[in-house]
Amino acid sequence: MAPGQLRWHLTLARTMYDVLRNNDARAIINHVLSEAAPGSSVHAGAQQLLAIVDGGTTDKGRRSKPFGATREGASRNREWALTRGHAWALMKKGQFQEAEPVLRQVMAIKPDDHRAPYDLGKTLIALSRYPEAIHAMKESIALSPDGDIYPDAIFRIGQCHAHLSQWDEARKHFDRVLAIEHWRREPTYSMTFPHLHRVEAARTEAIEHATRLGQLTDVPLLPSNPEEPDSSIFLDHANQATPQHQLVSSPLSDRDAIIGRDSFRAWFSHIIPAHAVERDDLQTGTHDFLPLNPRDTFHPDDPEITLVFGVLLPSYDAIQLTAEYVLEPGSIGSPQSPIGRDTVELTNSEQSGYFILHAPEEGWPIGIYRVDLFMGDQVSAATHVDEVWFRIVESQKP
């Protein structure tokens, strides 16, 4: 490589980092730092890249995959799912002090799980630790592949600034949310967008306090029906605009979609939509089914969706379970009858299984789907035991 082309050296260093050759990347960066003029753009870029390589940011490299296809990866994936479920259960009970260390454990097991710092941020807000909550929410936005939690995270960051009496900073965050209120009509954001009346009330209060304390700077006029949000609404720390109209994979915000809708009658320990399933044979002679690439957002051309579940208690007799799925009313092309049905049978002592939800012949219509789960092979209100949701969004164009 040409010794004078230091920018090329930085590109090579980034490539080394992406393929997890950190020592090689660090050596190249140090060479650039020794050759580039201090204060130059090349020198600044090398310093920034060195911070990434040294772990000073949330950028883990494009080739970093915490879970591989190995048995060790499957075991770690199972540990992540169980720990995640434990954290959600603690949050649901309001035991936030206990939930915090569990969520940090989830982040250590799977560093790219953007929902973990998001939930940690909510937990820290409940514990009145607002500066830490702001940091966690920003980390969640930076990790999010498509910004699905962006509107709600921005709103919560604004609430944190309000609790810290940083009223003008709070107002700016509320303005950002209101400027993109039309995103609520898009499936990617419809499940997570904060209620507008709460945002508007919070903004009004922030302006009043900021005006009284002399904190108020400029107050932009919000467009009534914005077609495109201004790029300034995005956080600078993310280093890129959060995708606005790319309806790509993103988890739903409703935790009940994973742990069951009704804890009183809950029959399942977990219900997880995924792309595939793997059988994990245990030393006890039993087995578990583990979700591969778990998510609850899929695309129209996916041939099938796997619904992996676990039951709370084993049955002494073989039992049948039925899943029936339907496109929710209000979605485009919503049918009047169920799209499909699958029935499975659990034998003695089995505590996990999976359903296969096959796509219609013409592919999945865009929208939100509800899967009703029944005990036995008869579908009725008397045999209904639980429900879960997933959604179909347009595939991301290359």
C-alpha positions in Angstrom: 0.0 0.0 0.0 1.2 3.5 -0.8 2.9 4.8 2.3 1.6 8.4 1.7 -2.0 7.4 1.4 -2.9 7.5 5.1 -6.7 7.4 4.5 -6.2 4.1 2.7 -4.4 2.8 5.8 -7.4 3.8 7.9 -9.8 2.0 5.6 -7.6 -1.1 5.9 -7.6 -0.7 9.7 -11.4 -0.6 9.8 -11.5 -3.7 7.7 -9.1 -5.5 10.1 -11.4 -4.5 12.9 -14.5 -5.7 11.1 -13.0 -9.2 10.8 -11.9 -9.1 14.5 -8.2 -8.6 13.9 -8.0 -5.9 16.5 -4.2 -6.0 17.1 -3.5 -5.5 13.4 -6.1 -2.7 13.2 -4.5 -1.0 16.3 -1.0 -1.2 14.7 -2.1 0.4 11.5 -3.9 3.2 13.4 -0.9 3.9 15.5 1.2 4.2 12.3 -1.2 6.7 10.9 -1.2 8.7 14.1 2.6 8.9 14.0 2.6 10.1 10.3 -0.4 12.4 10.2 -0.2 16.0 11.1 -1.8 16.7 14.5 -5.2 18.5 14.1 -5.6 17.2 10.5 -8.8 15.3 9.5 -6.8 12.2 9.0 -5.3 12.4 12.5 -8.8 13.0 14.0 -10.2 10.1 12.1 -7.4 7.8 13.4 -8.1 8.9 16.9 -11.8 8.1 16.5 -11.1 4.7 15.0 -8.7 3.9 17.8 -11.5 4.7 20.3 -13.7 2.2 18.5 -11.0 -0.5 18.4 -10.3 0.0 22.1 -13.9 -0.5 23.0 -14.8 3.2 23.7 -18.0 3.0 21.6 -20.8 0.5 21.0 -19.5 -0.3 17.5 -18.5 -4.0 17.7 -17.5 -4.5 14.1 -19.7 -6.0 11.3 -18.3 -9.4 11.6 -18.8 -9.7 15.4 -21.4 -12.4 16.0 -22.0 -13.3 19.7 -23.9 -16.5 18.7 -22.7 -18.9 16.1 -24.1 -22.1 14.8 -22.1 -24.2 17.2 -23.5 -26.1 20.2 -21.8 -23.6 22.4 -23.6 -20.8 20.6 -27.0 -22.5 21.1 -26.3 -22.9 24.8 -25.4 -19.3 25.1 -28.5 -18.3 23.2 -30.5 -20.3 25.6 -28.8 -18.6 28.5 -29.6 -15.2 26.9 -33.3 -16.1 26.4 -33.7 -17.4 30.0 -31.9 -14.4 31.5 -34.0 -12.0 29.4 -37.2 -13.6 30.5 -36.1 -13.4 34.1 -35.4 -9.6 33.7 -38.8 -9.1 32.1 -40.6 -10.9 34.9 -38.9 -8.7 37.5 -39.8 -5.6 35.6 -43.4 -6.7 35.3 -43.5 -7.2 39.1 -42.0 -3.7 39.6 -38.9 -5.2 41.2 -36.6 -2.7 39.4 -33.7 -2.9 41.9 -33.5 -6.6 41.3 -34.0 -6.3 37.5 -31.0 -3.9 37.0 -28.2 -6.5 37.5 -30.1 -9.1 35.5 -30.4 -6.7 32.6 -26.7 -5.9 32.8 -26.1 -9.6 32.6 -28.2 -9.8 29.5 -26.1 -7.0 27.9 -22.9 -9.0 28.8 -24.3 -12.2 27.2 -25.5 -10.5 24.0 -23.9 -7.1 23.5 -25.9 -6.3 20.4 -29.3 -6.8 22.0 -30.5 -3.2 21.7 -33.6 -4.0 23.8 -31.5 -4.7 26.9 -30.1 -1.2 27.3 -33.6 0.1 26.4 -35.1 -1.9 29.3 -32.2 -0.9 31.5 -33.0 2.7 30.8 -36.6 2.3 31.8 -35.5 0.4 34.9 -33.1 3.2 35.8 -35.8 5.8 35.3 -38.0 3.9 37.8 -35.1 4.0 40.2 -34.7 7.8 39.6 -31.1 7.4 38.2 -31.7 9.7 35.3 -28.1 10.4 34.0 -27.5 6.7 33.8 -30.9 6.2 32.1 -30.0 8.8 29.4 -26.8 6.9 28.7 -28.6 3.6 28.5 -31.3 5.0 26.1 -28.6 6.5 23.8 -26.8 3.2 23.7 -30.0 1.4 22.8 -30.5 3.9 19.9 -27.0 3.4 18.7 -27.4 -0.4 18.7 -30.8 -0.5 17.1 -30.5 -1.8 13.5 -33.5 0.2 12.3 -34.5 2.7 15.0 -37.7 1.0 16.0 -37.4 2.2 19.6 -36.1 5.7 18.6 -39.3 7.7 19.2 -40.0 6.3 22.6 -36.3 6.4 23.6 -36.1 10.1 22.7 -39.3 10.8 24.7 -37.9 9.0 27.7 -34.6 10.9 27.4 -36.6 14.1 27.4 -38.4 13.0 30.6 -35.0 12.3 32.2 -33.8 15.9 31.4 -37.1 17.2 32.8 -36.4 15.3 36.1 -33.0 16.9 36.2 -34.5 20.4 35.7 -32.8 20.6 32.3 -36.0 22.0 30.8 -34.8 23.3 27.5 -33.0 20.1 26.7 -36.1 18.2 27.6 -38.2 20.4 25.3 -35.8 19.8 22.4 -36.4 16.0 22.8 -40.1 16.4 22.9 -40.0 18.5 19.8 -38.1 15.7 18.0 -40.9 13.3 18.8 -43.7 15.6 17.7 -41.8 16.3 14.5 -42.1 12.7 13.5 -45.6 12.0 14.8 -46.6 10.8 11.3 -44.3 7.8 11.8 -47.1 6.3 13.9 -48.8 5.1 10.8 -45.9 2.9 9.9 -45.8 -0.7 11.2 -42.2 -0.3 12.4 -43.1 2.4 14.8 -46.8 2.0 15.5 -46.3 -0.3 18.4 -43.7 1.8 20.2 -44.6 5.4 19.5 -45.5 7.3 22.7 -49.0 8.8 23.1 -49.0 12.2 21.6 -51.0 13.9 24.4 -48.3 12.9 26.9 -45.6 14.3 24.6 -47.5 17.5 24.1 -48.3 17.9 27.8 -44.6 17.3 28.6 -43.5 19.8 26.0 -45.8 22.5 27.4 -44.6 22.0 30.9 -41.0 22.1 29.7 -41.5 25.4 27.9 -43.2 26.9 31.0 -40.3 26.0 33.3 -37.6 26.8 30.8 -39.1 30.3 30.2 -39.5 30.9 33.9 -35.8 29.9 34.6 -34.4 31.7 31.5 -33.3 28.4 29.9 -35.4 28.7 26.8 -33.5 29.2 23.6 -35.3 29.0 20.2 -38.7 27.3 20.0 -39.2 25.9 16.5 -42.7 25.9 15.0 -43.7 22.3 14.4 -45.2 21.5 11.0 -48.8 20.4 11.3 -48.5 17.6 8.7 -44.8 17.0 8.0 -44.0 15.0 4.9 -40.3 14.6 5.8 -38.7 15.2 9.2 -35.7 17.5 9.3 -32.4 15.6 9.8 -31.7 17.7 12.9 -34.2 15.6 14.9 -31.8 12.7 15.1 -29.3 12.4 17.9 -25.7 13.3 16.9 -24.2 10.5 18.9 -25.7 7.8 16.6 -23.5 9.3 13.7 -26.2 8.6 11.2 -29.9 9.3 10.7 -32.2 6.7 12.0 -34.0 5.1 9.0 -37.3 6.7 8.5 -39.2 4.8 5.9 -37.3 1.5 5.8 -39.7 -1.0 7.3 -37.2 -3.6 8.4 -36.9 -6.2 11.2 -37.5 -4.8 14.7 -39.0 -6.3 17.8 -42.4 -5.4 19.1 -42.5 -3.4 22.3 -45.3 -5.5 24.0 -43.5 -7.8 26.4 -46.7 -9.8 26.8 -46.2 -11.0 23.3 -43.2 -13.0 24.6 -44.2 -14.0 28.1 -48.0 -14.5 27.7 -51.0 -12.2 27.7 -52.4 -13.1 31.1 -50.3 -14.2 34.0 -53.2 -15.6 35.9 -54.0 -18.2 33.2 -50.6 -18.4 31.7 -49.8 -21.9 30.5 -46.7 -21.1 28.6 -43.3 -20.1 30.1 -42.4 -18.4 26.8 -43.6 -18.0 23.2 -41.0 -16.8 20.8 -41.4 -16.2 17.0 -38.2 -17.1 15.1 -36.9 -18.0 11.6 -36.0 -21.6 12.6 -35.7 -23.9 15.5 -32.9 -26.1 16.9 -33.2 -29.2 19.1 -30.9 -29.2 22.1 -30.5 -32.7 23.5 -29.8 -32.6 27.3 -27.8 -35.0 29.3 -30.9 -36.1 31.2 -32.2 -37.7 28.1 -34.8 -35.0 27.5 -34.5 -32.1 25.0 -35.4 -28.5 24.5 -36.3 -26.6 21.3 -34.4 -23.3 20.9 -35.4 -20.5 18.6 -32.8 -19.5 16.0 -32.7 -15.9 15.0 -35.6 -15.0 17.3 -37.6 -11.9 16.3 -41.1 -10.8 15.8 -40.8 -8.9 12.5 -40.7 -10.8 9.2 -41.0 -10.2 5.5 -43.7 -11.1 2.8 -41.4 -13.6 1.1 -40.6 -15.6 4.3 -42.0 -19.1 3.5 -42.8 -19.9 7.1 -42.5 -18.6 10.7 -41.6 -20.8 13.6 -43.2 -20.2 17.0 -41.1 -21.8 19.7 -42.8 -22.3 23.1 -42.2 -23.8 26.5 -44.8 -24.9 29.1 -44.6 -24.2 32.8 -45.2 -27.8 33.9 -44.8 -31.1 32.2 -47.8 -33.2 31.5 -48.2 -36.8 32.5 -50.2 -37.5 29.4 -49.7 -36.6 25.8 -51.5 -33.3 25.0 -52.3 -31.5 21.8 -51.9 -27.8 21.3 -53.2 -25.7 18.4 -52.1 -22.4 16.9 -54.4 -20.4 14.6 -53.1 -17.2 13.0 -55.0 -14.3 11.5 -54.2 -10.9 10.1 -55.5 -8.3 12.6 -58.4 -6.0 11.5 -57.2 -2.7 10.1 -54.3 -4.2 8.3 -54.2 -4.0 4.5 -55.8 -7.1 3.0 -57.1 -8.3 6.4 -59.1 -11.5 5.8 -62.3 -12.4 7.6 -61.1 -15.9 8.4 -57.9 -17.4 9.9 -55.0 -17.7 7.5 -53.8 -21.1 8.8 -53.5 -23.5 11.7 -50.9 -25.9 13.1 -51.4 -28.6 15.8 -48.6 -30.2 17.8 -48.5 -33.0 20.4 -46.3 -33.0 23.5 -45.5 -36.4 24.8 -44.8 -37.3 28.4 -42.4 -34.9 30.2 -41.8 -32.7 27.2 -41.8 -29.0 28.2 -41.0 -27.3 24.9 -42.2 -27.5 21.3 -42.9 -25.4 18.2 -45.5 -24.5 15.6 -44.9 -23.9 11.9 -46.9 -21.0 10.5 -46.9 -21.4 6.7 -47.3 -18.3 4.5 -50.2 -17.9 2.2 -49.6 -18.9 -1.4 -49.3 -15.2 -2.5 -47.0 -14.4 0.5 -47.6 -12.7 3.8 -49.7 -9.4 3.5 -48.2 -6.4 5.3 -49.6 -6.0 8.8 -49.8 -7.2 12.4 -50.8 -10.9 13.0 -52.3 -12.5 16.1 -51.7 -16.1 16.9 -54.3 -17.7 19.1 -53.2 -20.8 21.1 -55.6 -23.5 22.2 -55.5 -26.6 24.3 -56.4 -29.6 22.2 -57.4 -29.6 18.5 -60.7 -27.8 19.0 -60.7 -24.0 18.5 -63.1 -22.3 20.9 -63.3 -19.7 23.6 -63.3 -22.5 26.2 -60.0 -24.0 24.9 -58.2 -20.7 24.3 -55.1 -20.4 26.6 -52.9 -17.6 25.2 -52.0 -15.4 22.2 -48.9 -13.8 20.7 -48.3 -11.3 17.9 -45.8 -10.9 15.1 -45.8 -8.5 12.1 -44.9 -8.5 8.4 -43.1 -5.5 7.0 -41.6 -4.7 3.5 -38.2 -6.2 2.9 -35.3 -3.8 3.1 -34.0 -3.0 -0.4 -30.3 -3.5 -0.9 
